[in-house]
């Protein structure tokens, strides 16, 4: 019985220290913060934001012209014969449909560029993160989104942003 208790005590102590060692080798990174605050990420976000603003501006101007044209056609309803009015209304509908298709395509293109930027950022981040893990004897790095609760001392986001800024100046969005 005495040997059994000694063995049980030894195993318990061993497991306790083993889990403490594993827990100290798990760190986390806020990937969203890396994407938004690194130089390359900021530059990509700004470029995508400008693309979206320019696209919206262009489409809003065109939509405004189409609304003015619609009002003009409506005001001429009593002056125009039925066929002419129907022809102009159908033509306007086609142009509105085309505008909406172009707007949707533009939004999809910008979303694809955003995804590509995220993928490229991750592709460039992985070797940097791997090297950092190796140099600092880190076993696991998790995205902060997947961590329910963690001690701030295990967050390495700022160090990773620093390393990323040194190694990656911009992302290719084309």
N, C-alpha and C positions, 0 to 999 in steps of 0.2 A: 504494500500500500504506500509506503514511504517513497519507493522508487517511482511509482505511478504519479504521485503528487509532484515530485521533482521534475519528471518528464513533462507533465502537463504545464507546470510553471515555466519551464524552459521553452516549450513550444509557444506558450502565450506571449512571453517576452519577445521571442523571435518574430512572431507574427505582428506584434505591436510595432516593433521597430521597422519591420519590412514595410508595413503599410504607411508608416510615417515617411519613409524614404521615397516611396512611390508618390505620395501626396506632394512632396516637395519638388518632384520632377515634372509636375504638370503646371503649365503656364497658359495664359490666354492673351489673345490679341483682338482688339476691336477692329475688324476688317473694314467696317463702314468708315471709321475714323481715319484709317490708313488711306482709303480711297478718297476721302474728302479733304484731308489735311496734308497729304504728301504733295510735293511740287508737281509731280507728273499727274496725280489725281486731280488736283485743283485746276491745272491747265486743261485737262480733258473735260472736266465739269464745266469750266467757263466756255470752252469751245462749243460744247453741246448745248449749253444754255443760249449762246448767241445764235447758233443754228436754229434752235426752236423759236426764239424771238423773231428772227428775220423771216422765218417761214410763216409764223402766225401773222406778222405784219403784212406780208404779201397777200396771204389768203383773206385777211380781214379787209384789206383795201379792195380786192376783187369782189368780195361778198357785198361790200358797201355799194360798189358800182352796179352789181346785179340787182340789189334792192331798189336803187334809183331807177334802173331800167324797168323793173317790175312796176313801180309806181307810175312811171310814164306810160307803160302799156295799159295799166288799169285806167288811167285818166283818159286814154284814147279809146276805151271800149265802145263808147257810144258813137264815136266818129268812124271807127274802122268797121268794115263789114265782118261778118262772122268768121269767114275763112281766113282773112288776114289776121284777125285777132287770135284765132286758134293757132295759126302758123307761128306768130310771134311768141305766144305763150309756150308752145311746144319747144321752140328754139331756146327760150330762156330756161325751161326745165332741163333741157339737155346740158346747157352750160352750167347750171347749178349742180347737176349730177356729176359732171366732169370735175368741177371744183371740189366737190366732196371726195371724189375718188383720189384726186391729187393730194388733198389734205391728209387723207388716211395713209396714202403711200409715203408722204413726207414724215408723218409721225412714226410709221413702221421703220423707215430708214434710220431715223434718229434713235429709235429704241434699239435697232440692230447695232448701231455704232456704240451706244452705251454698253450693250452686252459685250461687244468686241473689246471695248476699253477695259471692262471688268475682267474679262478673260486674259487679256494681255497683262494687266496689272498682276493677276494671280500667277501667271506664268513667270513673270519677273520676280515676284515676291517669294515663290517657293525656294529657289536656290539661296536667296539671302536668309530666309528663315531657317533653312537646313543648316547653313554655315553657322548661324547664330546659335542654333540648338546644339550643334557639335561643340562649339567653343565654350559654351556655358553648361554643358552636361545636362541638357534638358531632354526629357524623354518624350513628352507630349505637349503640343501647343493646340489649344482649342480656340474657335471663334467665340468671342465674348457673348454672342447671341445664344450660344448653346449652354452657357454657364449660368446656372440658377443663382449661385452665390459664390463669391470668391474673395479672398484677401487681396487688397490692392497691390501688395508687394509682389504678387504673381502676375501682374499685368505688365506686358513688355511692349505695349503699343508704341510708346514714344521712342524707345530704342529702335524698333523696327522702322518707324517713319524716318528717323535719322539715317539709318543705313540705306533705306530706299532712296532718300533724297541724294545721297552720295552716288548711288549706282544707276539711277534712272531719272533722267531729266524730263522726258516727255513720253507720251504714248502715241502710237500711230493709229489715227482714227479712220483712215481711208481703206 
